[in-house]
Amino acid sequence: MTPVDRHKPRSPLDLFVSFNQLALQGFGGVLAVAQRELVERKRWISNEEFVEEWSVAQVMPGPNIVNFALMIGGRHFGLGGAVAAVTGLLAAPLVLVLLLALVYAQYINNPHVVGALRGMGAVAAGLIISAALKLSSSIKSNPLGPPACVALGVTCFIGIALLRWPLVYVLPGLGVTSCMLAYRQLKP
């Protein structure tokens, strides 16, 4: 995406509304929705910038999407933009979750509710896989190259999903390793 193709949010209110809509669409996770809305639809950032910003958001403490909203809002409108983006992200979902908690308490043992929640878990997994496939195109421009990126991703999956190592060890270990490898590749 060239700078000519890129758009900017019109105001903090635009950030608030956009992140509110993003949050309401992203039940169970917003990675795929955030990428589609902010990169493809609104064109506020490029796919490569999205991957970089999302990576930073993941290593910061707190929810990834909240960190991401802070960075996008702050980039465009400073502190006011960061507050608008995070408020938009959290306002409506907070109200909906409180209402759903009240309803769930009434129907916790209903087999239809239990089945629906299991189905939503499968949908969330599909959304994550879809987002990973969409974002994989940015691996081509990574200084490590596709084979090293795939190897690091597979190593992360094996460590967390199969070996059940805590994320607090895997993330810094692979993060430092990948930073050192990238530094070696970029070093003049």
PyMOL commands that set and color helices and strands:
alter all, ss='L'
color gray80, all
select helices_A, chain A and resi 12-25+31-41+47-59+64-106+111-141+146-162+167-186
alter helices_A, ss='H'
color red, helices_A
deselect
rebuild
show_as cartoon
